[in-house]
């Protein structure tokens, strides 16, 4: 039994209805997990000696606007003992009711969840440390969401420089 199968079998034995789907792409295994069971599964993956996923390398989120559910949170895990990577992914319908924090499993999760909240606006249940990490405290919104206003200046090229130059403010003589 390879590492991918061992992980799925262990999770199914402990949490029979937790895995919604699996995806293997170019040697990377992704397990789609029910949001309510993400913390228990993370605890199992860390504590089971046959799995030993002791390193949480990242937590990130994706915005699939206009699809529903709109958001997905991904947990990137690594087992030093078995040299194996795993991604857990859970769907989030309402960003105010995100998954439960996994900070009690891996302490670095507090900071990774703070980053996801700051940039994407997904609130992790039980994480009382959510605050702005990269952006100023008075910043409005979450800039990695697809519906966040861009507010950028058009890029100047050789074919449109006169049009852009006409819009730029210059000091009056």
C-alpha positions as CSV (number, residue, x, y, z in Angstrom):
1,X,0.0,0.0,0.0
2,X,1.5,3.4,-1.0
3,X,1.4,6.5,1.2
4,X,-1.6,8.0,-0.6
5,X,-3.7,4.9,0.0
6,X,-2.5,4.6,3.6
7,X,-3.6,8.2,4.3
8,X,-7.1,7.7,2.8
9,X,-7.6,4.4,4.6
10,X,-6.6,5.8,8.0
11,X,-8.9,8.8,7.6
12,X,-11.8,6.6,6.4
13,X,-11.4,4.3,9.4
14,X,-11.5,7.2,11.9
15,X,-13.9,9.5,10.1
16,X,-16.0,7.4,7.7
17,X,-17.9,10.3,6.0
18,X,-15.2,13.0,6.1
19,X,-13.7,12.7,2.7
20,X,-15.9,14.2,0.0
21,X,-13.5,13.7,-2.9
22,X,-9.9,12.9,-3.8
23,X,-7.7,14.2,-6.6
24,X,-4.2,13.1,-7.7
25,X,-2.5,15.4,-10.1
26,X,1.2,15.0,-11.0
27,X,2.0,13.2,-7.9
28,X,0.2,15.6,-5.5
29,X,-2.6,14.2,-3.6
30,X,-5.5,16.4,-2.5
31,X,-8.3,15.3,-0.2
32,X,-11.5,17.3,-0.1
33,X,-12.6,17.2,3.6
34,X,-15.9,18.2,5.2
35,X,-15.3,21.6,6.9
36,X,-16.6,20.3,10.3
37,X,-14.0,17.5,10.5
38,X,-10.9,19.3,9.4
39,X,-9.4,19.8,12.9
40,X,-10.0,16.1,13.9
41,X,-8.4,14.9,10.7
42,X,-5.4,17.2,11.1
43,X,-4.9,15.8,14.7
44,X,-5.0,12.3,13.3
45,X,-2.5,13.0,10.5
46,X,-0.1,14.6,13.0
47,X,-0.4,12.0,15.8
48,X,-0.6,8.7,13.9
49,X,3.0,7.3,13.7
50,X,2.3,5.7,10.4
51,X,1.4,9.0,8.9
52,X,3.4,11.6,11.0
53,X,2.4,14.9,9.2
54,X,4.2,17.0,11.8
55,X,4.8,20.0,9.5
56,X,2.1,22.4,8.3
57,X,3.8,24.3,5.5
58,X,1.0,26.6,4.5
59,X,-2.7,27.5,4.7
60,X,-4.1,29.4,1.7
61,X,-7.5,30.1,0.2
62,X,-9.0,30.4,-3.2
63,X,-11.9,32.5,-4.4
64,X,-14.0,30.8,-7.1
65,X,-16.5,33.6,-7.7
66,X,-19.1,33.2,-9.2
67,X,-19.2,29.5,-8.3
68,X,-20.8,28.2,-5.1
69,X,-19.4,27.5,-2.6
70,X,-17.2,30.5,-3.3
71,X,-14.1,29.8,-1.2
72,X,-11.8,26.8,-0.6
73,X,-9.2,26.6,2.2
74,X,-6.2,24.4,1.5
75,X,-3.8,23.0,4.2
76,X,-0.4,21.9,2.9
77,X,1.1,19.2,5.1
78,X,4.5,17.4,5.0
79,X,5.7,14.2,6.7
80,X,9.4,14.3,7.4
81,X,9.4,10.7,8.5
82,X,7.9,9.5,5.2
83,X,8.9,12.3,2.8
84,X,5.3,12.7,1.7
85,X,3.3,15.8,0.9
86,X,-0.5,16.1,1.3
87,X,-3.0,18.8,0.6
88,X,-6.3,18.9,2.5
89,X,-9.0,21.2,1.0
90,X,-12.3,22.2,2.4
91,X,-15.1,24.3,0.9
92,X,-16.3,27.4,2.7
93,X,-19.8,28.8,1.8
94,X,-19.8,31.8,4.2
95,X,-16.4,33.4,5.0
96,X,-17.7,34.4,8.5
97,X,-18.2,30.7,9.3
98,X,-14.9,29.3,8.1
99,X,-13.3,26.1,9.4
100,X,-12.2,25.6,13.0
101,X,-8.7,26.7,13.8
102,X,-6.0,24.1,13.8
103,X,-3.7,26.2,16.0
104,X,-3.9,23.6,18.7
105,X,-2.5,21.0,16.3
106,X,0.2,23.2,14.8
107,X,1.0,26.5,16.5
108,X,2.1,28.1,13.3
109,X,-1.5,27.9,12.1
110,X,-2.4,31.0,14.1
111,X,-0.2,33.1,11.9
112,X,-1.2,31.3,8.6
113,X,-4.9,31.7,9.5
114,X,-4.3,35.4,10.2
115,X,-2.8,35.8,6.8
116,X,-5.8,34.1,5.1
117,X,-8.2,36.3,7.1
118,X,-6.2,39.5,6.3
119,X,-6.1,38.9,2.5
120,X,-9.1,36.8,1.8
121,X,-11.5,37.5,4.8
122,X,-12.1,33.9,5.9
123,X,-12.7,33.8,9.7
124,X,-11.4,30.7,11.4
125,X,-13.6,29.6,14.3
126,X,-11.8,29.6,17.6
127,X,-8.8,31.8,16.4
128,X,-9.1,34.9,18.6
129,X,-5.9,36.3,17.1
130,X,-7.3,37.3,13.8
131,X,-6.0,40.8,13.0
132,X,-4.4,42.6,10.1
133,X,-1.0,41.1,9.4
134,X,0.1,42.7,6.1
135,X,-2.3,45.6,5.7
136,X,-2.9,48.7,7.9
137,X,-5.4,48.3,10.7
138,X,-7.8,50.7,9.0
139,X,-7.8,48.9,5.7
140,X,-11.2,48.2,4.3
141,X,-11.9,44.8,2.6
142,X,-9.8,41.8,1.7
143,X,-7.7,42.4,-1.5
144,X,-7.3,38.8,-2.8
145,X,-11.0,38.4,-3.3
146,X,-12.1,38.5,-6.9
147,X,-14.7,41.2,-6.3
148,X,-12.2,43.6,-4.6
149,X,-11.9,46.8,-6.6
150,X,-8.5,47.0,-8.3
151,X,-8.0,50.8,-8.3
152,X,-4.9,50.6,-10.6
153,X,-3.4,52.9,-13.2
154,X,-3.5,51.7,-16.8
155,X,-0.1,50.5,-18.0
156,X,1.6,52.8,-20.5
157,X,2.8,51.3,-23.8
158,X,4.2,52.9,-26.9
159,X,0.7,52.7,-28.6
160,X,-1.2,54.4,-25.8
161,X,1.2,56.8,-24.2
162,X,-0.6,59.9,-25.5
163,X,-3.9,58.8,-24.1
164,X,-2.4,58.0,-20.7
165,X,-0.3,61.2,-20.7
166,X,-3.4,63.3,-21.2
167,X,-4.9,61.8,-17.9
168,X,-1.8,62.5,-15.8
169,X,-1.8,65.5,-13.5
170,X,0.9,68.1,-14.2
171,X,1.9,71.3,-12.3
172,X,0.4,74.4,-13.9
173,X,2.9,77.0,-15.2
